[in-house]
Amino acid sequence: MGNRLMEIEPAGPALGGPVVTLRAAGRLDLAGSVRLRTLMLKALAEAPGALLVDLGGVEVEDEVALMVIPAVCRQAEAWPGCRVVLYGASPPVGRALRALHMEEHFSICANEVQARAAAARPAGIGAWAQRFDPVSGAPADARHLLDWCCERWGVPDPVRAQARHVCSELVANAVLHARTTLELHLRGRTRHLHVAVRDFSVGAARIVARSGPPASGLAVVAALASGWGVTPTGDGKVVWATLSRRH
């Protein structure tokens, strides 16, 4: 694809984080889809309240390349649990997107005004983020914050218990392996609870058990969460997990 510009703008009060606008232009072919995927994932790593994608300057050279959009939108549903809104597409591009029959994963709007209105609709119950130093007490402090959020968001006790384990392990893993300042992001949605830790180490996250209890490390995250993953951010990574609120 051709030139792209990513703009980050302040969010409205109903959103859990900033609105990120990604403007794409040029021919979308298979090579361009890789570039678009990278930019969308980079934007999602900032945990925005919504991701707006301006497709006004895009021409689709290969319709298979459009599959990158619903694929990234499914990622956005898992983490950070935000809405993705596409707008400004030409009639041929709009028809090609609708022909995918995947609009449950994204919204399509005619222009930026409509897109911002769609993004401003509440997407969930609440969101919270806090920065921690990489010290031994960080997991306990993170659990206290999660308990406070779960109480406010009405998360069922069994789900909260699982989330406490997941939160503790994500933070402990970052303290042990990343050894950098870390950010804990919590998001409550109608059907899911999202827990993520961002660090500033380029080292890969590892599913290894720490010395101590049998169930520890990212292995317990993989066992308890309905989904989890790692999103690179350029200066580090986000390790995230999604838990179902239904128990």
C-alpha positions in Angstrom: 0.0 0.0 0.0 1.0 3.6 -0.3 1.5 6.2 2.4 -0.2 5.8 5.8 -0.6 8.1 8.7 -1.7 7.0 12.2 -3.2 9.7 14.3 -3.9 9.4 18.0 -6.6 11.7 19.4 -8.2 12.2 22.8 -11.1 10.0 23.7 -14.6 10.9 24.7 -15.7 10.2 28.3 -17.5 7.0 27.3 -14.4 5.3 26.0 -11.9 3.2 28.0 -8.9 4.8 26.2 -8.0 7.0 23.3 -9.5 6.7 19.9 -6.8 5.7 17.4 -7.3 6.6 13.8 -5.4 4.7 11.1 -5.5 6.2 7.7 -4.6 3.8 4.8 -4.0 4.7 1.2 -2.8 2.9 -1.9 -3.3 -0.5 -3.5 -4.2 -3.3 -1.1 -2.5 -6.5 -2.3 -1.1 -9.4 -0.3 2.1 -7.6 0.5 0.2 -4.5 1.6 -2.1 -6.6 3.8 0.9 -7.6 5.9 1.8 -3.9 6.3 -1.8 -3.0 7.2 -2.0 -5.9 9.8 1.3 -4.7 11.4 0.0 -1.2 11.8 -3.4 -2.3 13.1 -1.8 -4.6 15.7 0.6 -1.8 16.7 -2.4 0.5 17.2 -4.3 -2.1 19.2 -1.2 -2.6 21.5 -1.9 0.9 22.8 -5.2 -0.5 24.3 -7.4 2.1 22.6 -11.1 2.6 23.4 -11.8 2.2 19.7 -9.8 1.8 16.5 -11.0 3.8 13.4 -9.6 2.8 10.0 -10.0 5.3 7.2 -10.2 3.3 3.9 -11.0 6.3 1.7 -7.7 6.1 -0.1 -7.6 2.3 -0.6 -8.0 0.4 -3.8 -8.3 -3.4 -3.5 -6.0 -5.2 -5.9 -6.6 -8.6 -4.5 -9.8 -9.3 -2.5 -8.1 -12.1 -0.6 -6.0 -9.4 1.0 -9.1 -8.0 2.7 -9.2 -11.1 5.0 -6.6 -9.4 7.1 -9.2 -6.9 8.4 -11.6 -9.4 10.0 -8.6 -11.4 11.3 -7.2 -8.4 13.1 -10.7 -7.5 14.3 -11.1 -10.9 15.9 -7.8 -10.1 17.7 -9.2 -6.8 18.9 -12.2 -8.7 20.4 -9.8 -10.9 22.4 -7.5 -8.0 23.4 -7.9 -5.1 24.0 -11.7 -5.8 23.7 -12.3 -2.7 21.6 -14.5 -1.8 18.7 -13.0 -1.5 15.2 -14.9 0.8 12.9 -14.1 1.1 9.2 -15.2 4.1 7.2 -14.8 6.0 4.0 -14.4 3.0 1.8 -15.3 3.4 -1.9 -18.4 1.5 -3.1 -16.3 -1.4 -4.6 -14.3 -1.8 -1.4 -17.4 -1.5 0.7 -19.1 -4.2 -1.3 -16.1 -6.5 -1.1 -16.0 -6.1 2.7 -19.7 -6.9 3.1 -19.2 -9.9 0.8 -17.0 -11.4 3.5 -20.1 -11.8 5.7 -18.0 -11.0 8.8 -19.6 -7.7 10.0 -20.1 -9.1 13.5 -16.3 -8.4 13.9 -16.3 -4.8 12.7 -18.6 -1.8 11.9 -18.7 -0.1 8.5 -19.6 3.6 8.3 -19.9 6.0 5.4 -17.8 8.8 6.9 -15.7 9.8 9.9 -18.6 11.5 11.7 -20.6 8.3 11.6 -17.5 6.3 12.6 -16.9 8.5 15.7 -20.5 8.2 16.7 -20.3 4.4 16.4 -17.0 4.4 18.4 -18.6 6.6 21.2 -21.3 4.0 21.9 -20.3 2.2 25.2 -18.6 -1.0 24.3 -18.5 -2.5 27.8 -18.7 -1.9 31.5 -15.4 -0.3 32.4 -11.7 0.0 32.0 -8.7 0.7 34.2 -4.9 0.9 33.7 -2.1 1.3 36.2 1.7 1.3 36.1 3.8 -0.8 38.5 7.4 -1.0 39.3 9.0 -4.5 38.8 9.1 -5.4 42.4 8.1 -8.5 44.4 5.0 -6.8 45.8 3.6 -5.9 42.3 1.5 -9.1 41.9 -0.3 -8.5 45.2 -0.9 -4.9 44.4 -2.3 -5.9 41.0 -4.6 -8.5 42.6 -6.0 -5.7 44.9 -6.7 -3.5 41.9 -8.4 -6.4 40.0 -10.6 -7.1 43.1 -11.6 -3.5 43.2 -12.5 -3.4 39.5 -14.4 -6.7 39.7 -16.4 -5.5 42.6 -17.4 -2.4 40.6 -18.1 -4.3 37.5 -20.2 -7.1 39.1 -17.9 -9.9 38.0 -19.1 -13.3 39.4 -16.9 -14.6 42.3 -15.8 -17.8 40.4 -14.6 -15.7 37.5 -12.9 -13.2 39.8 -11.0 -16.0 41.5 -9.7 -17.2 38.1 -8.9 -13.7 37.1 -6.9 -13.1 40.3 -4.7 -16.1 39.3 -4.3 -14.9 35.8 -3.5 -11.3 36.8 -1.0 -12.4 39.4 0.8 -14.7 37.0 1.0 -12.1 34.2 2.4 -9.5 36.5 4.8 -12.0 38.2 6.0 -13.2 34.8 6.7 -9.6 33.7 8.6 -8.8 37.0 10.6 -12.0 36.7 11.5 -12.0 33.0 11.0 -8.4 31.6 12.3 -6.6 34.7 11.0 -3.3 33.4 8.2 -0.9 34.4 4.9 -2.6 33.6 1.4 -1.5 32.9 -1.7 -3.5 34.0 -4.7 -3.1 31.8 -8.2 -4.3 32.9 -11.3 -4.2 30.9 -14.8 -5.4 31.8 -17.1 -6.2 28.9 -20.6 -7.7 28.9 -19.4 -11.2 28.1 -15.7 -11.1 28.9 -13.0 -9.8 31.3 -9.8 -8.7 29.7 -6.5 -8.7 31.6 -3.2 -7.6 30.1 0.3 -6.6 31.1 2.5 -4.4 29.0 6.2 -4.4 29.5 9.1 -2.7 27.8 11.4 -5.7 27.1 11.7 -7.1 23.6 12.4 -10.6 25.0 9.7 -13.1 24.1 7.1 -14.2 26.6 7.7 -17.8 27.7 5.2 -20.5 28.9 7.4 -21.7 31.7 6.7 -22.6 35.3 8.5 -20.7 38.1 10.0 -22.6 40.9 7.4 -23.0 43.6 3.8 -24.1 43.3 3.1 -26.6 40.6 0.6 -24.3 38.8 2.6 -21.2 38.1 3.9 -19.1 35.2 2.1 -18.5 31.9 1.0 -22.2 31.9 -1.7 -21.4 34.4 -2.8 -18.4 32.2 -3.2 -20.8 29.3 -5.2 -23.2 31.5 -7.6 -20.7 33.0 -8.2 -18.2 30.2 -10.5 -18.7 27.3 -7.8 -17.1 25.1 -4.4 -15.5 25.6 -1.6 -14.2 23.4 1.3 -11.8 23.0 1.2 -8.6 20.9 4.6 -7.0 20.1 4.7 -3.2 20.6 8.1 -2.3 19.1 9.5 -1.2 22.5 8.2 -4.3 24.3 5.1 -6.4 24.3 1.6 -6.9 25.7 0.7 -10.3 27.2 -3.0 -10.5 27.4 -5.7 -13.0 28.5 -9.5 -13.1 28.1 -11.9 -14.8 30.6 -15.5 -15.5 30.0 -17.9 -13.8 32.5 -20.2 -16.7 32.3 -19.6 -19.4 34.8 
